[in-house]
Amino acid sequence: MLTGRQVGLRARHEDDIPVLRTELFDDVANAARADSKPWRPVSPGSKDPRLVVDDKEQGRVPFSVVELEGGTLAGIAALWGIDTHNRSAHIGLGLLPSCRGRGYGTDVVAVLCHYGFVVRGLHRLQIETLSDNTPMLRAAERNGFVREGVLRSSAWVMGEFLDAVLLGVLAEEWKPGSRG
């Protein structure tokens, strides 16, 4: 398990899937903001590609987020779009509603940066998020990410177009353990 100050990132367990499906993906408004694809219901027991881990897929590394104190499931995180030639990847995360507002997002981003830069030897990490996602913007910037651009009206979310913000950090810019 990879650990931060408050959370750990571990492999996805089978018993995580029903909780994550119910608390993250069955919530239409939340799921519509977190995914670039339209929301659709997924039958219980089906192999939901957002949650089921394919250990052979090299371009995505999914984690379950757990609280260090007690080991309670707190959400999901991933390094995705891993490009081994250009040594870059994207960061994504989703916290259960009960775990938001506790600083876990900043900690998850820090642990994913450690994994990407130290463990995987990547050169660049980036995050794309909706422009009104203040917690994610704050978590990224506290970990050294710089706003690189705005993708105007690029996300269709619940009946309206929203701007997305692109943030990036390079390995030489990232400082382990630093927080704003």
N, C-alpha and C positions, 0 to 999 in steps of 0.2 A: 504494500500500500504506500502511496505517496502522501506525505502529510504536510499540512500547513500549520498555522497557529491555532485554528479552530476546527478545520475540516480535514478529512482525508479523502483521497480518490482511490477507489478500489474497483476490481472487476465487477461487472453486473451479475447479480445473483437472480436466480429464477423467481424468488419471492419478492424481488424489487419490482418486477414488471407490473403486477396488478395495482400496486400503489402508485407507481409513476403514471400508468395509463389513466387511472381515476383522477388523480390530483393535478396532472399536467396536461394530458392530451384529450380528456373528455370535456374539459372546460373550453368551449368553442372560442370565446373571446381571447383567452390566454393563448391557446394553440394557434389562432390566426395571427397573433403578433409574433409568435416564436418561429413560425415556419413560413418559407416562401411559397409553399404549395397550399391550395385550398384545404380547409378542414373537411374531414369526412369521418363518419363513425367507423370504428374498427371492432369487430365482434370479439367478445372475450374468448380467449384460447387460440385466436389466430396469431400467426407469426407477424406481428407489427414490426416493420423494418426500422422504425424509429427507436425501438426498444430491444429487439432481439440482436444479439451480438454475433457477427460473422467473423470468426477468428482468422479466416483466410483473407479477408479484405485488408489490404495494406494501406489504403488511403484514408482510413478513419480509425481512430482509437477512442472508443467510448468508455466512460467511467460512470460509476455511481458515486455520488457525493454523500459522505456520512459525517455526522458530528463526531469529533474526536472523543468528547465526553459522552459516553454511553453508546456510541456506534449507531445512533438513529439515522435512518435514511433521510437525506436532506434535499436530494435532487439528482440532476444528471450534468455531465460535462463531457466535452469531446475536443480532441484535436482532429480536424477533418480537412479534406482537400489537401492532404499531405503530398507535396511535390518534392521527391527526393533529388531531382536534378537541380532545381532552383533553391532547394533547401528552405522551403516555406510551407506554412500551413495556416489554417483558420482556427479560431477558438470559438467555442459555443458553450453555453451553460443554461440551465433552467433550474430554479429552486422551487421547492414546494411552497405553497402560500404561507404555511406556518413557519417557514425558515427565512423568509424575506425580512430585510431591515435589520439584520444582525451583523452585517459586515462579512457574511459568508461569501458573497460574490467577489469581493476584493481578494479574499483568501484563495478562492478557487482559481481566479485568473493568475495569481502568483504561483500556485502549484502547477498550473498548466504551462506557464512560462518556464519554470524549472524543468519540467518534463521535456518541453520542446527544445529549449536551448542546451541544457546540460545532458539530459539522457539521450535525446535524438540528434543533437548536433545541428539543429536548424539555424538558419541565419535570420529569418524574418517570420514574425507572427502578425496576423491581422484579425480584426474584428469588424463585422458589419452589424449595425444595430439601428433600430428606429430612432429618429432624432429626438423623440420625447421619452426615450428609455433612460432617464436620468441615473438610476442605479447602475446600469451597465456602463454608461459613459464615465461615471465617477470611478467605478472599479477598474476600468481600463486605464484611465489617466493616472490613478494612484499607483499603477504598476508600470508607468513610463510610456504608455501608448500615446501617440501624437495624432491629433485629428488631421487626416490627409485630404479629406474631401467630403462633399455632400452629394449624394445621388438624389437629385430632385424628383419628387413624385414617383419614386421607383418601386414602392411597395403598396400593393392593393390590400387593405386591411379593413374588414368589416364595412364595406361600402364606400371607402374613400382612399385616395392615394396619399401616402405619407412619404416624407423624405427619410432617407437612410444616411447614416454617417459611417464613413470608412476610417478606421484607426489602425495604425501600425506601429510596431516597435522592432528594432534590429537587435541582434544579440549583443553588439558592443554598446548599445544604449541602455540595455536592461541591467539593473542592479539587484542582485538577489536580496530578498528581505526588505527592500525599500518600499515605503508607503508614503503617499503624500500627506 
